[in-house]
Amino acid sequence: MKTIDKIPTSKIQRASKLVSTGAKVGVNYLKYYGDKLTKTEDEARLKLNENNAEDIYDSLKQLKGSALKVAQMLSMEKSIMPQAYVEKFSLAQFSVPPLSPPLVIKTFKTYFGKMPNELYDSFNTTSVNAASIGQVHMAEKNGKKLAVKIQYPGVAESISSDLALVKPIAMKMFNIKGKDSDKYFKEVEGKLIEETNYILEMQQSKEIAEACSHIPNLLFPQYYEDLSSERIITMDYMDGEHLSEFTAHNANQEVANKLGQALWDFYMYQIHVLKKVHADPHPGNFLISKEHDLVALDFGCMKTIPDDFYEPYFELAKPESISDQTFFTSKLYQLEILREDDSEDEVAFFTTMFHELLSLFTQPFHSETFDFSDADFFGKITELGQRYSKNTELRKMNGNRGSKHFIYMNRTFFGLYNLMFDLKAKDIKITNFTTL
């Protein structure tokens, strides 16, 4: 893969890159209008999405940082994002052009004040994995194989300005309006800032590894504080396949069930016991070992779940809550899905919409076991998401709905469900975490 010798770090450089990308998107729309003269609407739209996805991703992968991280987040929205965007943006999870070896050495010296050969017995300047905020290198010390994660230069300093640039696009895409819309962007900004603090990530990683060490078939690397800093983390190198690579060829249902149960137990224990969850569940953050254990990585994005959100959120996962209209409506207000300034039409529309969404999405919690390989269940989720994303009535209303905590909680569940479906895990015990 081609490497990168420099990354635009100033606000002007990064803004210029995005502006030039916007110009390419404009040209793509001109092509689209021309294509409509000779092709069907669906064919023309498909080509438009492919061209836009490629141009936007090519720009973001050079910028890296929070702009690329937002693309990664959007790639998990499989039910509302066009397939062309999902395919391109999902590359941000673990496959982007890495820094060149000279830039790696320069960045390491800047962050640590020492050269890699002063800390490790050996250090490979060629990256083994590059993502949105940092890239990983192999090293050795005292006979132990290590993974060294180095943050890209300028990422931490450019978060706020990057988000300001992508904010208008995100607001249009998700139909966010209203004076209090900033709370959602502040939530994302705060989490992205945390993700660039590798000292915090190491602390969170060690806490989660210790708290979840009792969960069967789940492994974590060991972390080394003396070889880490605010922008560099050193940990054990964990051998294994990325989850998405493993699921592409696995045909052993027993192994799929074992891994699926470990993954589900890991998330349910975090959410219901620790009230703090690994809110970045994409395939690049999980490996499958040769012994078919699940390896969990990268705890930079952790979401604390406050009680005043946790209680109504999970009360709405119960069938009896969904069927009790008065109780259901009261929880929608509590979770800020319904607002006091809503019109009668808005109350009726969003009550109906969320009743339909939750009736479907909470099905795994309505029985003792669940089959996450059920294509019909996931097909209904996709159909529902696409139907509402195209709903003209919804686009006329204020889409600014729900507590700010929904952003990372919903991201967690969408990501978790997708991973469980990719594994084709069956007969998963939903409350198994309570007996471990």
TORTOR-186837 format. One record per residue: residue in three letters; x, y, z of N, C-alpha, C in turn. Coordinates in steps of 0.05 Angstrom, whole numbers. Example, Ala and Ser with C-alpha at 12.3 -4.5 7.8 and 13.67 -1.06 7.14 Angstrom:
TORTOR-186837
SITE   code      n.X      n.Y      n.Z     ca.X     ca.Y     ca.Z      c.X      c.Y      c.Z
SITE    ALA      264     -114      156      246      -90      156      264      -66      156
SITE    SER      257      -45      142      273      -21      143      258        1      157
//
This chain:
TORTOR-186837
SITE   code      n.X      n.Y      n.Z     ca.X     ca.Y     ca.Z      c.X      c.Y      c.Z
SITE    MET       17      -24        0        0        0        0       18       25        0
SITE    LYS       10       45      -15       24       70      -17       25       84       10
SITE    THR       48       95       18       50      109       44       47      139       40
SITE    ILE       44      153       62       40      182       63       64      195       75
SITE    ASP       76      215       61       99      229       72       93      253       89
SITE    LYS       68      263       86       60      286      103       29      286      105
SITE    ILE       20      298      126       -9      301      131      -15      330      134
SITE    PRO      -36      341      121      -43      369      125      -51      373      154
SITE    THR      -38      391      168      -43      394      197      -55      421      204
SITE    SER      -51      442      187      -63      468      194      -92      469      186
SITE    LYS     -107      487      198     -135      490      193     -139      497      163
SITE    ILE     -122      515      153     -125      524      125     -120      501      106
SITE    GLN      -99      485      111      -92      463       93     -115      442       93
SITE    ARG     -126      436      116     -147      416      118     -173      426      105
SITE    ALA     -179      451      110     -203      463       98     -201      463       67
SITE    SER     -177      470       57     -173      471       28     -177      443       16
SITE    LYS     -168      422       30     -171      395       20     -201      388       18
SITE    LEU     -216      395       38     -245      389       38     -260      405       17
SITE    VAL     -251      430       13     -264      447       -8     -259      435      -35
SITE    SER     -235      426      -40     -229      414      -67     -245      388      -70
SITE    THR     -250      374      -49     -266      350      -50     -295      358      -57
SITE    GLY     -304      379      -45     -331      389      -50     -335      396      -80
SITE    ALA     -314      406      -92     -315      413     -121     -318      387     -138
SITE    LYS     -304      366     -129     -306      340     -143     -334      329     -141
SITE    VAL     -346      332     -118     -373      323     -114     -392      338     -132
SITE    GLY     -387      364     -135     -404      380     -153     -402      370     -181
SITE    VAL     -378      363     -190     -375      352     -217     -390      325     -220
SITE    ASN     -389      309     -199     -403      284     -199     -433      288     -203
SITE    TYR     -444      309     -191     -473      314     -194     -479      323     -223
SITE    LEU     -461      337     -236     -465      345     -264     -465      320     -281
SITE    LYS     -447      301     -275     -447      275     -290     -473      260     -285
SITE    TYR     -483      262     -260     -508      248     -253     -531      258     -269
SITE    TYR     -533      284     -272     -555      296     -288     -553      288     -317
SITE    GLY     -528      285     -327     -524      275     -354     -531      246     -357
SITE    ASP     -524      230     -337     -530      201     -337     -560      196     -338
SITE    LYS     -575      214     -325     -604      209     -323     -618      211     -351
SITE    LEU     -603      222     -370     -614      224     -397     -612      197     -412
SITE    THR     -593      181     -404     -588      156     -418     -591      131     -401
SITE    LYS     -594      135     -374     -596      112     -356     -621      115     -339
SITE    THR     -628       94     -325     -651       96     -306     -642      112     -282
SITE    GLU     -661      121     -266     -655      137     -242     -637      121     -223
SITE    ASP     -644       95     -219     -629       78     -201     -600       74     -210
SITE    GLU     -596       71     -236     -569       67     -247     -553       93     -244
SITE    ALA     -565      115     -250     -552      141     -247     -545      147     -218
SITE    ARG     -564      142     -200     -559      147     -171     -537      129     -161
SITE    LEU     -537      104     -169     -516       85     -160     -488       95     -168
SITE    LYS     -486      104     -193     -460      115     -203     -452      140     -187
SITE    LEU     -471      157     -182     -466      181     -166     -455      174     -138
SITE    ASN     -468      155     -125     -460      147      -98     -432      135      -99
SITE    GLU     -426      119     -119     -399      107     -122     -378      128     -125
SITE    ASN     -383      147     -143     -364      169     -149     -359      186     -124
SITE    ASN     -381      194     -111     -379      211      -87     -365      197      -65
SITE    ALA     -372      171      -60     -359      156      -38     -329      154      -43
SITE    GLU     -321      149      -68     -293      146      -74     -278      172      -70
SITE    ASP     -289      194      -80     -276      220      -78     -274      230      -49
SITE    ILE     -296      226      -34     -296      235       -6     -277      218       11
SITE    TYR     -277      192        7     -259      175       22     -230      180       15
SITE    ASP     -224      185      -11     -196      190      -19     -186      215       -5
SITE    SER     -203      235       -1     -195      259       13     -192      255       43
SITE    LEU     -211      241       55     -210      237       84     -186      219       92
SITE    LYS     -179      200       76     -157      182       83     -130      196       83
SITE    GLN     -129      219       68     -104      235       69     -104      254       93
SITE    LEU     -128      263      101     -130      281      124     -127      265      150
SITE    LYS     -138      240      151     -139      224      175     -153      239      197
SITE    GLY     -151      230      222     -162      244      244     -192      242      246
SITE    SER     -205      262      258     -233      261      265     -251      260      240
SITE    ALA     -242      273      218     -258      272      193     -260      243      183
SITE    LEU     -239      228      184     -239      200      176     -254      183      197
SITE    LYS     -252      191      222     -266      176      243     -296      178      239
SITE    VAL     -306      201      231     -334      205      226     -343      187      203
SITE    ALA     -326      185      183     -332      167      160     -334      138      170
SITE    GLN     -316      130      187     -317      103      199     -343       99      214
SITE    MET     -351      118      230     -376      117      245     -400      113      226
SITE    LEU     -400      129      204     -422      128      185     -423      101      170
SITE    SER     -399       88      167     -399       62      153     -414       40      169
SITE    MET     -419       45      195     -434       26      211     -464       29      208
SITE    GLU     -472       52      196     -501       57      192     -511       43      167
SITE    LYS     -509       17      166     -515        2      142     -544        4      133
SITE    SER     -561       11      152     -590       12      146     -598       38      132
SITE    ILE     -582       59      135     -590       84      123     -570       95      102
SITE    MET     -545       86      104     -525       95       85     -526       79       59
SITE    PRO     -523       92       35     -521       77       10     -498       58       12
SITE    GLN     -500       34       -1     -480       13        0     -453       23       -9
SITE    ALA     -451       40      -29     -426       50      -39     -410       64      -16
SITE    TYR     -424       80        0     -411       94       23     -402       74       44
SITE    VAL     -420       55       50     -413       35       71     -388       20       63
SITE    GLU     -386       12       38     -362       -4       29     -337       13       30
SITE    LYS     -338       38       21     -314       55       21     -307       64       49
SITE    PHE     -326       74       64     -320       85       90     -312       64      110
SITE    SER     -321       39      106     -313       17      124     -283       11      123
SITE    LEU     -270       20      101     -241       16       99     -226       32      120
SITE    ALA     -240       53      131     -227       69      152     -224       54      178
SITE    GLN     -237       30      180     -235       15      205     -207        3      209
SITE    PHE     -194       -6      188     -167      -18      192     -151      -19      166
SITE    SER     -158       -3      146     -143       -4      121     -141       23      107
SITE    VAL     -123       40      117     -118       66      104      -88       69       99
SITE    PRO      -80       86       80      -51       89       75      -36       97      100
SITE    PRO      -15       83      107        1       89      131       21      112      126
SITE    LEU       32      122      148       54      141      146       79      127      135
SITE    SER       95      141      120      120      130      110      140      126      133
SITE    PRO      159      107      130      178      102      152      193      128      162
SITE    PRO      202      146      144      215      170      155      196      187      172
SITE    LEU      171      189      164      152      205      179      145      191      206
SITE    VAL      146      164      206      141      149      230      163      155      251
SITE    ILE      188      154      242      211      160      260      209      188      270
SITE    LYS      203      207      253      201      235      261      179      239      281
SITE    THR      156      227      276      133      230      294      138      217      321
SITE    PHE      151      193      321      158      180      346      176      197      363
SITE    LYS      197      208      350      216      225      365      202      250      376
SITE    THR      184      261      361      169      285      370      152      278      395
SITE    TYR      139      255      394      121      248      416      135      237      441
SITE    PHE      157      222      437      169      209      460      196      222      468
SITE    GLY      207      237      450      233      250      457      256      231      454
SITE    LYS      251      207      444      272      187      439      266      173      413
SITE    MET      287      161      402      283      145      378      273      117      386
SITE    PRO      258      103      368      248       76      374      270       57      383
SITE    ASN      294       59      370      315       40      377      327       45      405
SITE    GLU      320       67      417      329       73      445      310       59      465
SITE    LEU      286       51      456      266       39      474      262        9      469
SITE    TYR      265        1      444      259      -27      438      284      -41      426
SITE    ASP      285      -67      429      307      -82      417      305      -82      387
SITE    SER      281      -82      377      276      -79      348      250      -65      343
SITE    PHE      248      -50      321      223      -35      315      220      -34      285
SITE    ASN      197      -44      275      192      -44      246      178      -18      238
SITE    THR      191       -2      222      180       24      214      158       22      194
SITE    THR      153       -2      184      130       -6      166      106      -14      182
SITE    SER       83        0      179       59       -5      195       47      -32      188
SITE    VAL       35      -45      208       20      -70      203      -10      -65      203
SITE    ASN      -18      -41      211      -46      -34      212      -49       -4      215
SITE    ALA      -64        8      197      -68       37      197      -98       43      197
SITE    ALA     -107       60      216     -135       67      218     -139       97      218
SITE    SER     -159      107      231     -166      136      228     -150      154      245
SITE    ILE     -142      146      269     -128      164      288      -99      156      291
SITE    GLY      -92      131      288      -64      122      291      -59       97      275
SITE    GLN      -33       88      276      -25       64      262       -8       47      281
SITE    VAL       -6       21      275        7        2      293       32       -9      280
SITE    HIS       53      -11      296       79      -23      288       87      -46      306
SITE    MET      102      -65      295      112      -87      311      139      -80      322
SITE    ALA      144      -88      347      169      -84      360      175     -108      378
SITE    GLU      200     -109      387      208     -130      407      224     -118      429
SITE    LYS      220     -129      453      237     -121      476      238     -145      495
SITE    ASN      263     -152      502      267     -174      521      253     -200      511
SITE    GLY      254     -204      485      242     -229      474      212     -228      471
SITE    LYS      199     -206      478      170     -204      477      162     -189      452
SITE    LYS      142     -199      438      131     -186      414      111     -165      423
SITE    LEU      115     -140      413       99     -118      421       85     -104      397
SITE    ALA       63      -91      403       49      -74      384       51      -45      394
SITE    VAL       60      -27      377       64        1      385       45       18      367
SITE    LYS       26       31      381        7       48      366       16       77      368
SITE    ILE       20       89      344       29      117      342        7      134      330
SITE    GLN        1      156      344      -20      174      334       -9      191      311
SITE    TYR      -27      196      292      -19      213      269      -14      242      278
SITE    PRO        6      255      266       12      283      274      -11      302      268
SITE    GLY      -17      320      286      -37      340      282      -65      332      287
SITE    VAL      -70      306      292      -98      296      296     -111      309      320
SITE    ALA      -98      309      343     -111      320      367     -117      349      364
SITE    GLU     -100      364      351     -103      393      349     -125      401      328
SITE    SER     -132      383      311     -150      390      289     -179      380      293
SITE    ILE     -185      368      316     -212      356      320     -234      377      317
SITE    SER     -232      398      332     -254      418      332     -258      431      304
SITE    SER     -236      438      291     -238      450      264     -249      430      244
SITE    ASP     -240      405      245     -250      385      227     -280      381      230
SITE    LEU     -289      379      255     -318      375      259     -334      399      250
SITE    ALA     -323      422      253     -337      446      243     -341      445      213
SITE    LEU     -321      433      199     -323      431      170     -343      410      161
SITE    VAL     -345      388      176     -364      366      168     -391      370      180
SITE    LYS     -394      388      199     -420      392      213     -443      398      194
SITE    PRO     -440      416      174     -463      421      156     -472      396      141
SITE    ILE     -453      379      133     -459      355      119     -475      336      137
SITE    ALA     -465      332      161     -478      314      181     -506      324      187
SITE    MET     -509      350      191     -536      360      198     -556      355      176
SITE    LYS     -547      358      151     -565      353      128     -571      323      126
SITE    MET     -550      307      130     -554      278      126     -573      266      147
SITE    PHE     -571      276      172     -588      265      193     -611      283      201
SITE    ASN     -617      304      184     -640      321      187     -640      334      215
SITE    ILE     -617      343      224     -615      356      250     -620      386      248
SITE    LYS     -639      396      263     -645      424      263     -647      434      292
SITE    GLY     -653      459      295     -658      469      322     -634      481      336
SITE    LYS     -640      498      356     -619      513      369     -601      496      387
SITE    ASP     -612      472      396     -596      456      415     -582      433      401
SITE    SER     -579      435      374     -566      413      360     -536      411      367
SITE    ASP     -524      432      378     -496      431      385     -490      409      406
SITE    LYS     -510      401      422     -504      381      443     -494      355      430
SITE    TYR     -504      348      406     -495      324      393     -467      326      384
SITE    PHE     -460      349      372     -433      352      362     -413      355      385
SITE    LYS     -421      367      407     -404      368      431     -398      340      442
SITE    GLU     -419      323      441     -415      296      450     -394      281      433
SITE    VAL     -396      284      407     -377      271      388     -349      283      392
SITE    GLU     -348      310      394     -323      324      397     -309      315      423
SITE    GLY     -324      313      445     -312      304      470     -301      276      469
SITE    LYS     -315      258      456     -306      231      453     -281      229      435
SITE    LEU     -281      244      414     -257      244      396     -233      255      410
SITE    ILE     -236      276      426     -214      287      442     -203      266      461
SITE    GLU     -222      251      474     -213      229      492     -197      208      477
SITE    GLU     -206      202      452     -192      181      437     -164      189      429
SITE    THR     -157      214      429     -130      222      423     -112      223      448
SITE    ASN     -124      218      471     -109      218      496     -102      189      503
SITE    TYR      -78      181      495      -70      153      497      -65      145      526
SITE    ILE      -59      164      543      -56      158      572      -83      149      583
SITE    LEU     -104      164      576     -131      156      584     -139      129      572
SITE    GLU     -132      125      547     -139       99      534     -125       76      548
SITE    MET     -100       79      555      -86       58      569      -99       52      596
SITE    GLN     -106       73      610     -120       69      636     -146       54      633
SITE    GLN     -162       63      612     -188       50      607     -184       21      599
SITE    SER     -164       16      583     -158      -11      573     -152      -30      596
SITE    LYS     -136      -21      614     -128      -37      637     -152      -42      655
SITE    GLU     -168      -22      659     -192      -25      676     -212      -45      665
SITE    ILE     -217      -43      638     -236      -62      625     -225      -90      625
SITE    ALA     -199      -93      619     -187     -119      618     -189     -133      645
SITE    GLU     -184     -118      667     -186     -130      693     -215     -136      701
SITE    ALA     -233     -118      695     -262     -122      702     -275     -145      687
SITE    CYS     -265     -149      662     -278     -170      645     -261     -195      642
SITE    SER     -241     -198      659     -223     -221      656     -237     -248      662
SITE    HIS     -260     -247      675     -274     -272      682     -292     -283      659
SITE    ILE     -295     -267      638     -313     -275      616     -298     -296      599
SITE    PRO     -310     -319      595     -297     -341      580     -292     -333      551
SITE    ASN     -270     -343      540     -263     -341      512     -258     -312      503
SITE    LEU     -249     -295      522     -244     -267      516     -216     -260      526
SITE    LEU     -200     -248      508     -172     -241      515     -167     -211      511
SITE    PHE     -147     -201      526     -139     -173      523     -108     -173      523
SITE    PRO      -96     -153      509      -67     -150      511      -59     -138      538
SITE    GLN      -34     -141      545      -23     -127      568      -11     -101      559
SITE    TYR      -13      -80      575       -4      -53      567       21      -45      584
SITE    TYR       38      -29      571       64      -22      584       67        8      587
SITE    GLU       63       18      611       63       47      616       90       60      611
SITE    ASP      112       45      617      138       57      614      146       60      585
SITE    LEU      131       47      567      137       49      538      114       64      524
SITE    SER       99       79      539       76       93      528       76      122      536
SITE    SER       61      139      521       59      167      527       32      177      518
SITE    GLU       28      203      518        2      214      511       -6      208      482
SITE    ARG       14      202      464        8      198      436       19      171      426
SITE    ILE       30      154      445       41      128      437       32      108      458
SITE    ILE       23       84      449       16       63      468       31       38      459
SITE    THR       43       24      479       57       -1      474       41      -23      489
SITE    MET       35      -45      475       20      -67      487       30      -93      475
SITE    ASP       21     -115      486       28     -141      474       18     -142      445
SITE    TYR       33     -155      428       23     -160      401        6     -185      401
SITE    MET      -19     -182      393      -37     -205      394      -41     -217      366
SITE    ASP      -34     -242      363      -37     -255      337      -66     -262      333
SITE    GLY      -75     -259      308     -103     -267      301     -112     -253      276
SITE    GLU     -136     -261      267     -148     -249      243     -168     -228      252
SITE    HIS     -171     -207      236     -193     -188      241     -219     -203      239
SITE    LEU     -238     -195      255     -264     -209      256     -276     -212      229
SITE    SER     -275     -191      213     -288     -192      186     -274     -211      168
SITE    GLU     -248     -214      171     -233     -233      154     -240     -262      163
SITE    PHE     -243     -266      189     -250     -293      199     -278     -301      190
SITE    THR     -297     -283      192     -325     -290      185     -328     -295      155
SITE    ALA     -310     -285      139     -312     -289      110     -307     -318      102
SITE    HIS     -293     -334      120     -288     -361      113     -297     -382      133
SITE    ASN     -305     -373      157     -313     -392      178     -339     -407      170
SITE    ALA     -337     -434      173     -361     -450      168     -368     -467      192
SITE    ASN     -355     -462      215     -359     -478      239     -379     -464      257
SITE    GLN     -404     -474      258     -425     -461      274     -419     -461      304
SITE    GLU     -406     -482      313     -400     -483      342     -380     -461      350
SITE    VAL     -361     -456      332     -341     -434      337     -355     -407      336
SITE    ALA     -373     -404      316     -388     -379      313     -404     -373      338
SITE    ASN     -417     -394      349     -433     -390      373     -416     -383      397
SITE    LYS     -393     -397      399     -374     -392      422     -365     -363      421
SITE    LEU     -357     -353      398     -347     -326      395     -370     -306      399
SITE    GLY     -393     -312      388     -416     -294      391     -424     -291      420
SITE    GLN     -424     -313      436     -431     -312      464     -411     -295      479
SITE    ALA     -385     -298      473     -364     -283      486     -368     -253      481
SITE    LEU     -373     -246      455     -377     -218      448     -402     -207      461
SITE    TRP     -424     -221      461     -449     -212      474     -445     -209      504
SITE    ASP     -433     -228      517     -428     -226      546     -411     -203      553
SITE    PHE     -390     -198      536     -372     -175      541     -387     -149      541
SITE    TYR     -405     -146      521     -420     -120      520     -442     -118      541
SITE    MET     -456     -139      546     -477     -138      566     -465     -133      594
SITE    TYR     -442     -145      600     -430     -141      626     -421     -111      629
SITE    GLN     -409     -100      608     -401      -72      609     -425      -54      614
SITE    ILE     -446      -58      597     -469      -41      598     -485      -43      624
SITE    HIS     -491      -67      633     -508      -71      656     -494      -71      683
SITE    VAL     -469      -78      683     -454      -80      709     -435      -56      712
SITE    LEU     -418      -51      692     -399      -30      694     -411       -2      688
SITE    LYS     -433       -2      673     -446       23      663     -426       40      648
SITE    LYS     -408       27      635     -388       40      618     -381       21      595
SITE    VAL     -383       30      570     -381       10      548     -362       19      526
SITE    HIS     -348       -1      515     -331        2      492     -349       10      468
SITE    ALA     -350       35      461     -370       46      443     -360       47      414
SITE    ASP     -341       29      407     -330       29      380     -329        0      369
SITE    PRO     -352      -13      368     -352      -42      361     -352      -47      331
SITE    HIS     -328      -43      319     -326      -49      291     -306      -72      287
SITE    PRO     -306      -86      264     -289     -110      261     -259     -106      266
SITE    GLY     -249      -81      260     -221      -76      264     -212      -76      293
SITE    ASN     -231      -75      312     -224      -75      340     -226     -102      353
SITE    PHE     -230     -123      337     -231     -150      348     -215     -169      330
SITE    LEU     -200     -186      343     -185     -207      329     -196     -234      338
SITE    ILE     -192     -255      321     -198     -282      328     -172     -297      330
SITE    SER     -165     -308      353     -140     -323      356     -141     -350      343
SITE    LYS     -118     -363      341     -117     -390      329     -134     -410      345
SITE    GLU     -136     -404      372     -152     -422      389     -181     -414      389
SITE    HIS     -189     -395      372     -216     -386      369     -226     -372      394
SITE    ASP     -208     -356      407     -216     -337      428     -220     -310      415
SITE    LEU     -236     -293      428     -241     -266      419     -221     -247      432
SITE    VAL     -207     -231      417     -187     -212      427     -199     -184      424
SITE    ALA     -202     -170      446     -213     -142      445     -191     -122      447
SITE    LEU     -192     -102      429     -171      -82      427     -183      -54      427
SITE    ASP     -166      -34      432     -172       -6      427     -195        5      444
SITE    PHE     -188       14      468     -209       24      487     -207       55      490
SITE    GLY     -202       68      468     -201       97      468     -228      110      470
SITE    CYS     -248       96      458     -276      107      458     -293       91      478
SITE    MET     -295      102      502     -311       89      523     -334      108      531
SITE    LYS     -358       98      532     -381      114      538     -392      107      566
SITE    THR     -391      127      584     -404      123      610     -434      127      607
SITE    ILE     -449      109      620     -478      109      617     -491      119      643
SITE    PRO     -501      144      644     -513      154      668     -539      140      675
SITE    ASP     -545      138      700     -569      123      709     -595      135      697
SITE    ASP     -596      162      696     -621      175      686     -626      170      657
SITE    PHE     -606      159      643     -610      150      615     -613      120      614
SITE    TYR     -596      106      629     -596       76      629     -624       65      635
SITE    GLU     -637       76      656     -662       65      665     -685       67      645
SITE    PRO     -691       90      634     -712       91      613     -704       77      587
SITE    TYR     -679       78      581     -669       66      556     -675       36      556
SITE    PHE     -669       22      578     -673       -6      579     -701      -14      589
SITE    GLU     -716        4      601     -744       -1      606     -759       -4      580
SITE    LEU     -750       11      559     -764        9      533     -755      -16      518
SITE    ALA     -738      -32      529     -730      -58      516     -749      -80      525
SITE    LYS     -767      -74      545     -785      -95      555     -811      -94      538
SITE    PRO     -821     -118      531     -846     -119      515     -870     -106      529
SITE    GLU     -872     -108      556     -894      -97      570     -893      -66      570
SITE    SER     -869      -55      568     -866      -26      566     -875      -15      539
SITE    ILE     -868      -30      518     -875      -22      491     -905      -24      487
SITE    SER     -918      -43      500     -947      -47      495     -964      -28      513
SITE    ASP     -952      -15      533     -966        3      550     -963       32      539
SITE    GLN     -983       42      525     -980       67      510     -973       90      527
SITE    THR     -986       93      550     -981      115      568     -953      115      579
SITE    PHE     -944       91      588     -917       88      599     -897       93      577
SITE    PHE     -902       81      553     -884       84      530     -880      114      523
SITE    THR     -902      128      522     -900      157      515     -885      173      536
SITE    SER     -889      166      561     -875      180      583     -844      176      581
SITE    LYS     -836      152      573     -807      147      570     -795      161      545
SITE    LEU     -812      165      525     -802      180      501     -796      209      509
SITE    TYR     -813      220      526     -807      247      536     -782      247      554
SITE    GLN     -779      227      571     -757      225      589     -730      223      573
SITE    LEU     -731      209      551     -707      205      534     -704      227      513
SITE    GLU     -721      248      514     -719      271      497     -725      264      468
SITE    ILE     -739      242      463     -748      235      436     -772      252      429
SITE    LEU     -790      255      448     -812      274      445     -804      299      461
SITE    ARG     -813      322      450     -806      348      462     -831      363      470
SITE    GLU     -829      380      490     -852      395      499     -863      414      478
SITE    ASP     -846      423      460     -854      442      439     -863      428      413
SITE    ASP     -866      401      414     -876      386      391     -905      393      385
SITE    SER     -911      393      359     -939      396      351     -953      369      355
SITE    GLU     -979      368      352     -994      343      355     -986      324      333
SITE    ASP     -981      334      309     -972      317      287     -945      304      293
SITE    GLU     -927      321      304     -900      310      311     -901      289      333
SITE    VAL     -918      294      353     -921      274      375     -931      248      363
SITE    ALA     -952      250      347     -964      225      335     -944      211      317
SITE    PHE     -930      226      300     -911      214      281     -888      200      295
SITE    PHE     -875      214      314     -851      203      327     -858      181      347
SITE    THR     -882      182      359     -891      160      376     -895      135      360
SITE    THR     -908      138      337     -912      114      319     -886      104      308
SITE    MET     -868      122      300     -843      115      289     -826       99      309
SITE    PHE     -823      110      333     -806       97      353     -819       71      364
SITE    HIS     -845       70      364     -858       45      372     -851       23      353
SITE    GLU     -851       30      327     -845       10      306     -815        2      308
SITE    LEU     -798       22      311     -769       17      313     -762        0      337
SITE    LEU     -772        7      360     -765       -7      385     -777      -35      386
SITE    SER     -801      -38      375     -814      -64      375     -796      -84      360
SITE    LEU     -783      -74      339     -766      -92      323     -738      -94      336
SITE    PHE     -726      -71      341     -697      -71      349     -692      -84      376
SITE    THR     -712      -85      394     -708      -97      420     -715     -126      422
SITE    GLN     -722     -139      399     -730     -167      399     -710     -186      413
SITE    PRO     -683     -182      410     -665     -200      424     -669     -201      454
SITE    PHE     -680     -179      465     -684     -178      494     -711     -190      503
SITE    HIS     -726     -200      484     -753     -210      491     -754     -240      495
SITE    SER     -731     -253      493     -730     -282      497     -704     -290      511
SITE    GLU     -702     -315      520     -678     -324      534     -655     -327      516
SITE    THR     -660     -336      491     -638     -339      471     -647     -325      445
SITE    PHE     -627     -319      429     -633     -305      403     -615     -315      381
SITE    ASP     -626     -317      357     -611     -325      334     -602     -301      318
SITE    PHE     -577     -293      321     -566     -269      307     -558     -275      278
SITE    SER     -563     -300      270     -558     -306      241     -583     -302      225
SITE    ASP     -605     -294      238     -631     -291      225     -631     -268      205
SITE    ALA     -629     -274      179     -627     -254      159     -653     -238      157
SITE    ASP     -676     -251      164     -702     -237      163     -703     -214      183
SITE    PHE     -692     -219      207     -692     -198      228     -675     -174      219
SITE    PHE     -652     -179      208     -634     -158      200     -645     -144      174
SITE    GLY     -658     -160      158     -670     -148      134     -692     -129      141
SITE    LYS     -708     -135      162     -729     -117      171     -717      -91      182
SITE    ILE     -695      -93      197     -681      -69      208     -672      -51      185
SITE    THR     -660      -63      165     -650      -48      142     -673      -35      127
SITE    GLU     -695      -50      123     -718      -40      108     -730      -16      123
SITE    LEU     -732      -19      150     -744        2      166     -727       27      166
SITE    GLY     -700       23      168     -682       46      167     -683       61      141
SITE    GLN     -684       46      119     -685       58       93     -711       72       88
SITE    ARG     -733       60       98     -759       72       94     -761       99      108
SITE    TYR     -751      101      132     -753      126      146     -733      147      136
SITE    SER     -710      137      126     -690      155      115     -700      169       89
SITE    LYS     -719      156       76     -731      168       51     -758      181       56
SITE    ASN     -767      181       81     -794      191       88     -795      221       85
SITE    THR     -811      231       66     -813      260       61     -826      275       84
SITE    GLU     -844      262       98     -857      275      121     -837      279      143
SITE    LEU     -819      260      147     -799      262      168     -780      285      162
SITE    ARG     -773      288      137     -754      309      129     -765      337      134
SITE    LYS     -791      340      136     -803      366      141     -803      373      171
SITE    MET     -798      352      188     -799      356      217     -771      360      228
SITE    ASN     -770      367      253     -745      370      267     -734      343      274
SITE    GLY     -712      334      260     -700      308      265     -682      308      290
SITE    ASN     -681      330      303     -664      333      327     -677      319      350
SITE    ARG     -673      293      353     -689      276      371     -670      261      390
SITE    GLY     -678      260      415     -665      242      434     -642      255      450
SITE    SER     -637      243      473     -614      250      490     -588      248      474
SITE    LYS     -568      264      482     -542      262      469     -529      235      473
SITE    HIS     -538      221      494     -527      194      500     -534      174      479
SITE    PHE     -555      179      463     -563      161      442     -541      157      422
SITE    ILE     -526      177      416     -506      176      395     -488      152      398
SITE    TYR     -476      149      422     -457      127      426     -470      101      435
SITE    MET     -493      103      448     -507       79      456     -519       65      431
SITE    ASN     -531       80      413     -542       69      389     -519       59      371
SITE    ARG     -498       74      370     -474       65      354     -464       38      365
SITE    THR     -464       35      391     -455       10      403     -473      -13      395
SITE    PHE     -499       -9      398     -517      -31      391     -518      -38      361
SITE    PHE     -518      -18      344     -517      -23      316     -491      -38      309
SITE    GLY     -469      -30      320     -444      -43      315     -444      -72      325
SITE    LEU     -454      -75      350     -455     -102      362     -473     -120      346
SITE    TYR     -496     -111      338     -515     -128      322     -502     -136      296
SITE    ASN     -488     -117      283     -475     -124      258     -453     -145      261
SITE    LEU     -437     -142      283     -417     -162      288     -429     -190      293
SITE    MET     -450     -190      309     -464     -215      315     -475     -228      290
SITE    PHE     -486     -212      272     -496     -222      247     -474     -232      229
SITE    ASP     -451     -217      228     -428     -226      212     -418     -253      222
SITE    LEU     -418     -257      248     -410     -283      260     -430     -305      254
SITE    LYS     -455     -298      248     -477     -317      245     -480     -333      271
SITE    ALA     -479     -319      294     -481     -332      320     -510     -339      326
SITE    LYS     -514     -364      335     -541     -374      341     -543     -382      371
SITE    ASP     -568     -384      381     -574     -393      408     -558     -378      429
SITE    ILE     -556     -352      426     -541     -335      445     -558     -330      469
SITE    LYS     -547     -337      493     -561     -332      518     -559     -303      525
SITE    ILE     -582     -290      526     -582     -260      528     -573     -251      555
SITE    THR     -581     -264      577     -573     -255      604     -551     -272      616
SITE    ASN     -535     -285      599     -514     -303      608     -494     -289      626
SITE    PHE     -489     -263      621     -470     -247      636     -476     -247      666
SITE    THR     -501     -251      674     -508     -250      702     -499     -274      718
SITE    THR     -492     -296      704     -485     -321      718     -455     -327      715
SITE    LEU     -440     -309      703     -411     -315      699     -395     -310      725
//
